[in-house]
Amino acid sequence: MIKSLENTMNERLNRQDEMLDQLIKMVVDNNARLERIENAVNRI
């Protein structure tokens, strides 16, 4: 019983870690995109 709960918690934590990694990647990508836009605007 306890082992099953532990496994479930570990699975959830792993999924949260994966989601956090994806979120960080999205933020990094968006920052790069914003920087490119800002540079383009500054050249106008």
Contact map, one row per residue, 1 for C-alpha under 8 A:
11111000000000000000000000000000000000000000
11111100000000000000000000000000000000000000
11111110000000000000000000000000000000000000
11111111000000000000000000000000000000000000
11111111100000000000000000000000000000000000
01111111110000000000000000000000000000000000
00111111111000000000000000000000000000000000
00011111111100000000000000000000000000000000
00001111111110000000000000000000000000000000
00000111111111000000000000000000000000000000
00000011111111100000000000000000000000000000
00000001111111110000000000000000000000000000
00000000111111111000000000000000000000000000
00000000011111111100000000000000000000000000
00000000001111111110000000000000000000000000
00000000000111111111000000000000000000000000
00000000000011111111100000000000000000000000
00000000000001111111110000000000000000000000
00000000000000111111111000000000000000000000
00000000000000011111111100000000000000000000
00000000000000001111111110000000000000000000
00000000000000000111111111000000000000000000
00000000000000000011111111100000000000000000
00000000000000000001111111110000000000000000
00000000000000000000111111111000000000000000
00000000000000000000011111111100000000000000
00000000000000000000001111111110000000000000
00000000000000000000000111111111000000000000
00000000000000000000000011111111100000000000
00000000000000000000000001111111110000000000
00000000000000000000000000111111111000000000
00000000000000000000000000011111111100000000
00000000000000000000000000001111111110000000
00000000000000000000000000000111111111000000
00000000000000000000000000000011111111100000
00000000000000000000000000000001111111110000
00000000000000000000000000000000111111111000
00000000000000000000000000000000011111111100
00000000000000000000000000000000001111111110
00000000000000000000000000000000000111111111
00000000000000000000000000000000000011111111
00000000000000000000000000000000000001111111
00000000000000000000000000000000000000111111
00000000000000000000000000000000000000011111
